[in-house]
Amino acid sequence: MKTIIGILTILFLTGCQTQQVSPYDFAAVCKALPNQENAKLPLSEASDDWFQVYEASEGVFSIVEPFHIQGTISHLIVGRDRALLFDTGIGLLPIRPVVERITDLPVTVLNSHTHYDHVGGNAEFSSILAIDSDYTRANMAGFDHATISEDFGEEAFCIDPPTGVDLSSFHTKPWKASRYVKDGEILDLGGRRLEVLHVPGHTPDATALLDADKGLLFTGDTFYDAEIWLFVPETNLDDYDRAISRLVDIENKVKYLLGAHVSARVDTGRLAKVKAAFRKLRSGDFIGELTTTRSFLRVDEIEFTTSKQVLEGKQGDITKGGSGLDTWD
C-alpha cells in the first residue's frame, strides 16, 4: 500500500457513500487531522512533533506518522517481560526514542511486510524477526533514494518536513533479521501471547498478528482503514483471497482491527465487506477505469488500487524484493 493518503477518496474517510471514484484531496486530510478514528483514542505523552502515539488498547501504543502522505502506523505491543514493535515506520526520523519513552523493556521488531514505509526504522534495532523468504531477504538491503523519491517531495507532507533531513538523498538503511518466524508461531511477551499469521498476498511476506486474549487483530496492509493497495508487481491476488478469507474467519473472535495506515484502530465487521468487494473486483464488477498504471476502483463501499496486470493474474520477480512504489512500466 503506497502513497495511501494521496490516493484515497475524501468521501471514503468521512464515511459518505458515493458512486464515483475521486482523486483524494491531501490538503483536506491534513486540515482534518487527527482523523475521526484516531481522535477517539487517548493521545500518549510519548507523542512529539512528528509521531503521534495513541493508546489503542491496554498495552498497545500505535505510533502514527500523520503528517506524511503514507500515514504509516507502527504498533508497540507491551508485555510483562518484553515488547514487540510491529513495523518501524518510514524512517525519516528515528522511532526508537519514541519507543523508549513508552517502555524500558527489551524490544523486538517484526514487520507486517517489508515495503519501505514499514521498515524505515529497522536499522535502529538489533532484535528483528522476519518471514523467511527471498523477497524479504532482498528487501533487507534497503532502498536507495531514487526508488522511494516520489514519496519525499515537499508536497508529500502536511507540515514542513523535519529540519535536518535531506529529502534529496533520503533512503532506507539496510538491516538484518536476527531470527526467522513461521506461520502459527507464538511470541510470548510475558503475560501476552501473539500468534504470527503469515498472510501473503499484498506481498509475499505479509504478516498479521493475533492477540486472542485481548481480542486484537493486527492486519498490516492486508487491511487498513482506507483503500486497499493491490497494485505492485509482487502482489498475488490468489494469495490475497486466501489471506483475507483467513482473517475473516478470525474476525468474529476479536474486538478490534489494527491496520498499518491512517487509523490506528477500527471496530470489527470490515473484513467480510472487503472480502466480498474484492471478489467482485476480480469479477470485473467495479466503478472506475482500469489501466496499466495505478487504477483507483470502487466496489460498493470499498476502494482498491490495482492494475490490469495484477487483475490478469500476473506477478513480477519476487526474488528481487520491492519497495512498494515499483510499477509495471
PyMOL commands that set and color helices and strands:
alter all, ss='L'
color gray80, all
select helices_A, chain A and resi 5-7+10-13+26-31+38-40+96-102+116-118+122-124+134-139+145-151+154-156+237-251+271-283+308-311+318-320
alter helices_A, ss='H'
color red, helices_A
select strands_A, chain A and resi 52-57+60-64+73-78+83-86+107-110+128-131+179-181+186-188+193-198+207-211+216-220+228-229+256-259+266-267+295-299+302-306
alter strands_A, ss='S'
color yellow, strands_A
deselect
rebuild
show_as cartoon
